[in-house]
Amino acid sequence: MLIDFAVKNFLSFKDEVSFSMLAAKSVKEMEDTNNVYSNVSVVGQNNLRLLKAAAIYGANGSGKSNLIQAFIFFRNFVVDSFHKDTLLNDFKHNQFLFNSDKDNASAFEMTFITEDTKYRYGFSIVGETIDKEWLFEQQADAVKESYCFKRMDGEITCNAKNFKVTKEAKASTRNNALFLSAAALFNAETAIKIKRFFTDSFNIISGVKDNTVSVTAQKLNESDDMHNRIVEFMKLADFGIEDVRVEESLAESITDIKDPILRKLLGGTDYDKRPVENKIKSWEINTYHKEFDGEVPCDLVPLNLGSESVGTIKTFAMIGPWLDTLMNGKVLIVDEFGASLHTKLALELLRLFQSKLNNGSQLIVTTHDTNLLRKDLFRRDQIWFTEKDEYGVSDLYSLVEYRINQATSVRNDASFSKDYLAGKYGAIPHFGNIQQFIDDYGR
């Protein structure tokens, strides 16, 4: 589970900002774990109170997606930095650009729990070089954390008590790769555990090119139980769908891919005969609708998923990772959540994460849907905002820490949506003179 994440000098985040899933001590509503719905999970012997979900709001271009990109970079760098020596080649383009000082370090740090152990891991980058790297851990029965390793100025110091690693791992660590990644390759148990967390349990959906349609297709064929769960949810969503069936095959070329959605995601056309790398799996996905004789249902008629509405396709694409995350205690991050979805459907999807179906999982979304800014859905510590100043610098803050007129905190009975749109919390777009624009170009 994610506890917090900090980033500095990355895209529009010039100064360090911190995002937290730690429940605020001052907020107590909606955390009765005996109810069907609860917004808080109590974790470990220390009874750590962690939020099950969080939503990030802000104007277009304010930094919401940049925060998601920071999560993506962090995860990918942990998983791939040892194998891919080009990941930092163009990193300077990801640093904050609107400042004459280009030599500042970029820094990332995340605190998280996996397999009952809390870790605090981070690194900083100067140019194309790892400047510093550190890992601390705290066992479930420990009072305080202890260091696993520290890296500074090219020197790596390990704590032999809790981070056993070979000399080859140190010797093989390039200055543009993480020692953690190298240690995992050389079978350091702790490093393998952390890498497995980011590979298997930390998933991000961040745009149209994320091939989550195939993820859901694979999950649907995984077991009868998962098939039933996915189909039942599609029924609940009132799409008129009675069943979904998937035929799996191996594709050697783009034209062999039966499903048009997957073909489009790979950048192909109906007539594209380019070979597919390593013969990828292809799915033909059909939804089944009732056929009627007058008003009497008589049969089920197949319809290719590509012929369904955008909202139906998006819901199907999302529900596989959604249920997988809920059932298996994972972290899921979704950029632009709610696009093409009806507000009520988006609301029910969020409620799933705060229901008793949640098995130690967490959800983080960015969204523009202010209908979800409801005090019966989110607590104040679950609502976050990004705002960009006149110098192009993004800030990140939660509703629970926001002060109206620099003094008054936001009450838990406030009308979150109405007050946000009225500009009380900042993080909204500021339009110029629209009437002047109309007058100038309407002549």
URBEL-V874186 format. One line per field, one symbol per residue. ss: DSSP state (~ for helix, > for strand, _ for the rest). burial: I if it has 24 or more other ideal C-beta (glycine too) atoms within 12 Angstrom, else O. Layout:
ss=???
burial=???
//
This chain:
ss=_>>>>>>>_>__>___>>>>_>______________>__>>>>____>>>>_>>>>>>_____~~~~~~~~~~~~~~~~~__________~~~~___________>>>>>>>>>__>>>>>>>>>>__>>>>>>>>>>>______>>>>>>>__>>>>________~~~~~_______~~~~~~~___~~~~~~~~~~~~_>>>>______~~~~~~~~~___~~~~~~~~~~~~~______>>>>>>>>__>~~~___~~~~~~_________>_____>>>>>>>>>>>>>__>>>>>>>>>~~~__~~~~~~~~~~~~~~~~~~~__>>>>________~~~~~~~~~~~_>______>>>>>___~~~_______~~~>>>>>>_____>>>>>____>>___>>______~~~~~~____________~~~~~~~~__
burial=IIIIIIIIIIIIIIOIIIIIIIIIOOIOIIIOOOOOIIIIIOIOOOOIIIIIIIIIIIIOOIIIIIIIIIIIIIIIIIIIIIOOOOIIOOIOOIIIOOOOOOOIIIIIIIIIIIOOIIIIIIIIIIOOIIIIIIIIIIOOOOOOOIIIIIIOOOOIOIOOOIIOIOOOIIOOIIIIIIIIIIIIIIOIOIIIIIIOIIOOIIIIIIOOOIIIIIIIIIIIIOOOOIIOIIIOIIOOIOIOIOIIIIOOOOIOOIOIIIIIIIIOIIOIOOOOOOOIOOOIIIIIIIIIIOOOOOOOOOOOOOIIIIOIOOOIIIIIIIIIIIIIIIIIIIIIIIIIIIIOIOIOIIIIIIIIIIIOIIOIIIIIIIIIIIIIIIIOIIIIIIIIIIIIOOOOIIIIIIIIOIOOOOOOOIOOOIOIIOIIOOOIIIIIOOOOOOOOOOOOOOO
//
